């Protein structure tokens, strides 16, 4: 018997909500695709934005509010409307949905991350279509994912997805912003996300959503590292999920490296479970050692330290051009790393303030994930 595959689809607010109204026709069409995917051997997990956009007009807001209590109130009202719509439309085609609301606080701790993984996996095994969203009613800035593109990448890793699809208001990646540059060319396939690709993404957002193209690219990069294919395409495409499952070319496909080391689940948690509490900038030699040889990061290769972090916190590692090349768990706090930056181990050993770093790196390779 052929093993079932799993697809995660992320749906943006601008695709789900039009002129303040939830698009039931879109959800109905999505349910139809989910049924056909099920018959073709695919499970589906939906990461859905739209709670705030649905709730705002019902509470009398003419535009998206900016203060946190109002946003939380809109999310609380809108999530009920959104969940009911998914439940009704998917039940109409014989599928059961569930509601899963997450915050960074639910995944920053390794044990909670694993519980979320087990719950989602069990739901999928039971034939349920989980509808996942950020818990905007209780989330504050300190524990927010910030955008559902990051959440979709997290969910894809949690359920070991075969494909992650982002349905957006744009049909894929271009060499520049096509609404500003008429010479922009469509990019059907990406095999490596480098500084040029990130630069072409810009940072546009919509009036009803929070994520721009740059957040989608960053999420695709993590998925490529995890060995999961991803696609960015337009939500207006005709039955895009079914076509992608059949192998058709739709939107921009991000393809992981063919030859890659197996990424330990714990390293995926480092990449996605918690937000970075700061970053270190490294020189060319250290960047090469991390990317090409999988080395630990030594203090001597650090040229800059930013952020208020402690030992055990997650840090981004940037190269000299500012590109995030890795993420890992700090072996020391901000003050120690700032003092140790650029120093060789023998110098560190002779400094009683840095004695704790004398026999260990700034970030150990076992606690470091290098991005594809």
Secondary structure per residue as TSV (DSSP state, phi and psi in degrees):
chain	resnum	aa	ss	phi	psi
A	1	X	-	360.0	129.7
A	2	X	-	-71.0	132.0
A	3	X	-	-66.8	142.3
A	4	X	-	-72.2	149.1
A	5	X	E	-102.9	163.5
A	6	X	E	-125.9	131.4
A	7	X	E	-117.4	134.6
A	8	X	E	-107.4	130.3
A	9	X	E	-120.0	127.9
A	10	X	E	-104.4	129.3
A	11	X	E	-118.6	122.5
A	12	X	-	-80.5	159.6
A	13	X	H	-59.5	-38.6
A	14	X	H	-67.9	-20.9
A	15	X	H	-84.1	-33.9
A	16	X	H	-86.6	-31.2
A	17	X	E	-121.3	129.8
A	18	X	E	-131.2	122.7
A	19	X	T	53.6	40.0
A	20	X	T	79.4	1.2
A	21	X	E	-113.0	134.9
A	22	X	E	-68.6	132.4
A	23	X	-	-84.5	88.4
A	24	X	H	-62.7	-32.5
A	25	X	H	-61.7	-37.7
A	26	X	H	-66.7	-44.8
A	27	X	H	-65.1	-36.9
A	28	X	H	-62.1	-43.8
A	29	X	H	-66.2	-35.9
A	30	X	H	-64.8	-42.2
A	31	X	H	-60.8	-40.6
A	32	X	H	-62.0	-41.1
A	33	X	H	-65.5	-39.9
A	34	X	H	-61.0	-40.3
A	35	X	H	-63.1	-44.5
A	36	X	H	-68.6	-35.6
A	37	X	H	-63.7	-42.0
A	38	X	H	-58.3	-43.5
A	39	X	H	-67.9	-24.6
A	40	X	T	-91.6	4.7
A	41	X	T	95.9	18.1
A	42	X	E	-115.2	138.4
A	43	X	E	-92.1	153.7
A	44	X	E	-127.2	136.5
A	45	X	E	-123.0	130.8
A	46	X	E	-108.2	125.7
A	47	X	E	-104.9	109.1
A	48	X	E	-114.0	123.6
A	49	X	-	-82.2	-173.7
A	50	X	-	110.5	-8.8
A	51	X	H	-63.3	-47.9
A	52	X	H	-66.7	-42.2
A	53	X	H	-63.3	-32.2
A	54	X	H	-75.8	-39.1
A	55	X	H	-78.0	-31.0
A	56	X	H	-56.9	-52.2
A	57	X	H	-66.0	-30.9
A	58	X	H	-66.8	-26.2
A	59	X	T	-95.9	7.1
A	60	X	T	89.6	9.7
A	61	X	-	-84.2	129.1
A	62	X	S	-78.1	-24.2
A	63	X	S	-143.3	167.8
A	64	X	-	-58.6	123.3
A	65	X	-	-68.2	167.5
A	66	X	-	-115.3	-19.9
A	67	X	S	-84.4	145.7
A	68	X	H	-59.7	-46.6
A	69	X	H	-59.6	-38.5
A	70	X	H	-68.2	-39.9
A	71	X	H	-61.9	-41.7
A	72	X	H	-65.7	-38.9
A	73	X	H	-64.9	-43.3
A	74	X	H	-60.9	-42.0
A	75	X	H	-63.8	-40.5
A	76	X	H	-63.0	-45.3
A	77	X	H	-70.7	-46.3
A	78	X	H	-65.9	-32.6
A	79	X	H	-65.1	-34.5
A	80	X	H	-63.4	-45.1
A	81	X	H	-63.3	-44.9
A	82	X	H	-64.6	-46.4
A	83	X	H	-64.0	-40.1
A	84	X	H	-63.2	-39.9
A	85	X	H	-65.1	-44.7
A	86	X	H	-62.1	-44.8
A	87	X	H	-59.8	-47.3
A	88	X	H	-67.4	-45.4
A	89	X	H	-71.2	-36.7
A	90	X	H	-76.2	-35.2
A	91	X	H	-62.9	-30.9
A	92	X	T	-63.5	-23.0
A	93	X	T	-109.8	15.4
A	94	X	T	84.2	20.5
A	95	X	-	-116.1	141.6
A	96	X	-	-99.8	135.1
A	97	X	E	-110.7	163.7
A	98	X	E	-136.6	161.1
A	99	X	E	-109.9	125.9
A	100	X	E	-126.3	113.7
A	101	X	E	-109.4	127.9
A	102	X	E	-127.4	154.8
A	103	X	-	-132.3	170.4
A	104	X	H	-57.2	-33.3
A	105	X	H	-61.6	-23.5
A	106	X	H	-81.2	-18.7
A	107	X	H	-121.1	-12.3
A	108	X	S	-64.0	-33.7
A	109	X	S	-87.0	133.7
A	110	X	H	-56.8	-42.5
A	111	X	H	-65.3	-41.2
A	112	X	H	-66.2	-37.9
A	113	X	H	-58.2	-44.9
A	114	X	H	-67.6	-36.3
A	115	X	H	-64.3	-40.6
A	116	X	H	-63.0	-40.9
A	117	X	H	-61.0	-46.1
A	118	X	H	-64.4	-40.3
A	119	X	H	-65.8	-45.9
A	120	X	H	-64.5	-42.8
A	121	X	H	-62.0	-41.3
A	122	X	H	-66.5	-40.6
A	123	X	H	-59.0	-45.0
A	124	X	H	-64.0	-42.8
A	125	X	H	-60.6	-31.3
A	126	X	T	-83.9	2.1
A	127	X	T	84.8	12.8
A	128	X	-	-86.5	149.7
A	129	X	E	-101.0	99.6
A	130	X	E	-68.2	135.8
A	131	X	E	-106.7	109.9
A	132	X	E	-105.8	137.5
A	133	X	E	-147.7	161.9
A	134	X	E	-73.7	142.3
A	135	X	-	-80.9	77.2
A	136	X	T	-68.3	-13.9
A	137	X	T	-72.1	-33.5
A	138	X	T	-111.9	-14.4
A	139	X	-	-75.0	139.2
A	140	X	-	-118.7	173.3
A	141	X	G	-52.7	-36.4
A	142	X	G	-67.5	-22.7
A	143	X	G	-123.2	17.6
A	144	X	-	-87.8	144.7
A	145	X	-	-68.1	-31.0
A	146	X	S	94.6	-31.5
A	147	X	S	-161.2	154.6
A	148	X	H	-82.3	-5.3
A	149	X	H	-66.5	-45.0
A	150	X	H	-64.0	-41.6
A	151	X	H	-62.4	-39.4
A	152	X	H	-64.3	-39.0
A	153	X	H	-65.0	-41.3
A	154	X	H	-61.1	-49.1
A	155	X	H	-62.3	-39.3
A	156	X	H	-59.8	-40.2
A	157	X	H	-71.6	-37.8
A	158	X	H	-61.5	-39.2
A	159	X	T	-100.2	8.1
A	160	X	T	52.3	53.3
A	161	X	-	-64.9	152.8
A	162	X	S	-90.0	-24.4
A	163	X	E	-155.0	137.7
A	164	X	E	-119.5	124.0
A	165	X	E	-116.2	129.1
A	166	X	E	-105.7	116.4
A	167	X	E	-92.8	118.6
A	168	X	E	-127.6	-173.3
A	169	X	S	-95.4	11.7
A	170	X	S	-131.3	150.5
A	171	X	-	-86.6	7.2
A	172	X	S	148.9	-163.8
A	173	X	E	-93.4	139.0
A	174	X	E	-120.5	165.9
A	175	X	S	-68.4	-18.0
A	176	X	S	-156.8	174.4
A	177	X	-	-68.0	111.5
A	178	X	T	-65.8	-21.1
A	179	X	T	-77.8	-14.5
A	180	X	T	-112.6	-27.7
A	181	X	-	-123.2	106.7
A	182	X	T	-66.6	-14.4
A	183	X	T	-90.4	0.0
A	184	X	-	-60.4	135.2
A	185	X	-	-109.2	141.4
A	186	X	E	-71.3	140.6
A	187	X	E	-112.9	106.6
A	188	X	-	-77.1	-23.5
A	189	X	E	-146.5	138.2
A	190	X	E	-127.1	124.2
A	191	X	S	-103.5	-16.8
A	192	X	-	-151.8	131.3
A	193	X	-	-97.5	106.4
A	194	X	-	-112.3	-171.8
A	195	X	H	-61.9	-34.1
A	196	X	H	-66.8	-42.2
A	197	X	H	-64.2	-44.5
A	198	X	H	-63.4	-38.7
A	199	X	H	-64.7	-33.6
A	200	X	H	-73.4	-17.0
A	201	X	H	-75.7	-26.6
A	202	X	T	63.9	-154.4
A	203	X	T	-153.0	46.6
A	204	X	-	-75.3	148.6
A	205	X	-	-132.5	166.5
A	206	X	-	-103.7	169.3
A	207	X	S	-72.6	-18.4
A	208	X	S	-110.5	-6.4
A	209	X	-	-119.4	178.5
A	210	X	S	-119.8	-16.6
A	211	X	-	-100.8	134.8
A	212	X	-	-101.5	-176.2
A	213	X	H	-62.1	-32.5
A	214	X	H	-64.0	-36.5
A	215	X	H	-68.5	-32.9
A	216	X	H	-67.2	-42.1
A	217	X	H	-64.2	-43.6
A	218	X	H	-61.8	-38.9
A	219	X	H	-68.0	-40.2
A	220	X	H	-62.3	-34.6
A	221	X	H	-65.3	-41.6
A	222	X	H	-64.8	-40.9
A	223	X	H	-63.6	-39.7
A	224	X	H	-61.0	-40.4
A	225	X	H	-61.8	-37.0
A	226	X	T	-79.2	-4.2
A	227	X	T	80.7	21.6
A	228	X	-	-109.4	124.7
A	229	X	E	-69.1	149.0
A	230	X	E	-141.3	157.9
A	231	X	E	-138.5	137.3
A	232	X	E	-112.3	122.1
A	233	X	E	-148.3	173.2
A	234	X	E	-78.9	138.4
A	235	X	T	-69.4	-12.5
A	236	X	T	-86.5	-4.8
A	237	X	S	-61.9	150.8
A	238	X	T	-79.0	114.9
A	239	X	T	44.7	56.8
A	240	X	H	-65.7	-35.0
A	241	X	H	-68.0	-43.6
A	242	X	H	-65.1	-40.5
A	243	X	H	-66.7	-40.7
A	244	X	H	-65.2	-39.9
A	245	X	H	-62.8	-29.0
A	246	X	T	-84.8	-1.1
A	247	X	T	93.5	8.3
A	248	X	-	-73.2	156.7
A	249	X	-	-84.7	114.9
A	250	X	-	-137.0	127.5
A	251	X	S	66.0	-155.4
A	252	X	E	-102.3	124.9
A	253	X	E	-102.3	132.2
A	254	X	E	-105.8	114.6
A	255	X	-	-107.3	124.1
A	256	X	-	-64.9	158.2
A	257	X	-	-58.4	141.8
A	258	X	S	-68.4	-41.1
A	259	X	S	-105.0	113.5
A	260	X	-	-153.5	152.9
A	261	X	-	-77.0	151.3
A	262	X	-	-67.3	129.0
A	263	X	-	-90.3	123.7
A	264	X	-	-65.7	141.2
A	265	X	H	-53.6	-34.7
A	266	X	H	-63.4	-34.4
A	267	X	H	-71.6	-30.8
A	268	X	H	-67.1	-34.9
A	269	X	H	-63.5	-40.3
A	270	X	H	-60.9	-39.4
A	271	X	H	-70.2	-32.0
A	272	X	H	-127.2	-24.3
A	273	X	T	-65.0	-40.9
A	274	X	S	-127.4	154.7
A	275	X	-	-78.3	157.2
A	276	X	-	-70.6	135.2
A	277	X	S	-92.0	-4.7
A	278	X	E	174.7	-171.7
A	279	X	E	-150.7	156.8
A	280	X	E	-119.9	142.5
A	281	X	E	-101.3	137.4
A	282	X	E	-121.5	157.7
A	283	X	-	-80.7	175.5
A	284	X	H	-61.7	-37.8
A	285	X	H	-63.9	-44.1
A	286	X	H	-67.8	-40.5
A	287	X	H	-59.4	-43.9
A	288	X	H	-63.7	-39.8
A	289	X	H	-64.9	-38.2
A	290	X	H	-69.4	-50.3
A	291	X	H	-74.7	-42.6
A	292	X	H	-92.0	-29.1
A	293	X	H	-118.3	-4.4
A	294	X	-	64.7	34.0
A	295	X	-	-78.9	165.7
A	296	X	-	-74.1	160.6
A	297	X	B	-94.2	118.0
A	298	X	-	-93.8	151.3
A	299	X	G	-57.5	-31.4
A	300	X	G	-60.7	-26.3
A	301	X	G	-87.7	-1.7
A	302	X	E	-88.8	129.7
A	303	X	E	-110.5	-12.0
A	304	X	E	-160.2	148.2
A	305	X	E	-134.2	128.5
A	306	X	E	-133.9	146.4
A	307	X	S	106.4	157.0
A	308	X	-	-102.5	94.0
A	309	X	-	-131.7	162.1
A	310	X	-	-119.9	168.5
A	311	X	T	-57.8	134.2
A	312	X	T	97.5	-9.9
A	313	X	-	-82.6	156.8
A	314	X	E	-83.6	134.5
A	315	X	E	-125.3	146.0
A	316	X	E	-85.9	146.8
A	317	X	E	-114.5	119.6
A	318	X	E	-111.1	146.6
A	319	X	-	-84.7	-176.1
A	320	X	T	-64.1	-22.4
A	321	X	T	-89.2	-0.9
A	322	X	S	90.8	2.5
A	323	X	-	-78.4	129.9
A	324	X	E	-73.1	115.7
A	325	X	E	-104.5	-15.5
A	326	X	E	-162.0	169.5
A	327	X	E	-143.9	140.1
A	328	X	E	-157.9	178.8
A	329	X	E	-99.7	124.6
A	330	X	-	-67.9	137.1
A	331	X	S	-86.1	-10.6
A	332	X	S	-149.4	164.3
A	333	X	-	-79.2	176.2
A	334	X	H	-55.1	-49.8
A	335	X	H	-61.2	-43.3
A	336	X	H	-65.4	-46.0
A	337	X	H	-67.0	-35.8
A	338	X	H	-64.3	-39.0
A	339	X	H	-72.6	-32.3
A	340	X	H	-85.0	-17.3
A	341	X	T	-54.1	130.4
A	342	X	T	83.1	-2.4
A	343	X	-	-96.5	143.5
A	344	X	-	-77.6	161.1
A	345	X	H	-60.2	-36.2
A	346	X	H	-67.0	-33.6
A	347	X	H	-67.1	-41.0
A	348	X	H	-64.3	-41.1
A	349	X	H	-62.7	-29.0
A	350	X	T	-85.4	-0.4
A	351	X	-	-109.6	113.2
A	352	X	G	-65.5	-21.8
A	353	X	G	-70.8	-22.9
A	354	X	G	-112.5	17.9
A	355	X	G	-55.8	-33.1
A	356	X	G	-66.0	-22.1
A	357	X	G	-98.2	2.1
A	358	X	T	-63.1	-35.1
A	359	X	T	-117.2	22.7
A	360	X	S	-148.9	158.0
A	361	X	-	-79.5	175.6
A	362	X	S	-70.7	-40.6
A	363	X	B	-139.2	123.2
A	364	X	-	-77.7	145.2
A	365	X	G	-61.3	-26.7
A	366	X	G	-69.9	-19.3
A	367	X	G	-111.4	26.9
A	368	X	E	-131.7	131.1
A	369	X	E	-116.7	126.3
A	370	X	E	-97.5	130.0
A	371	X	-	-80.0	145.7
A	372	X	-	-66.8	360.0
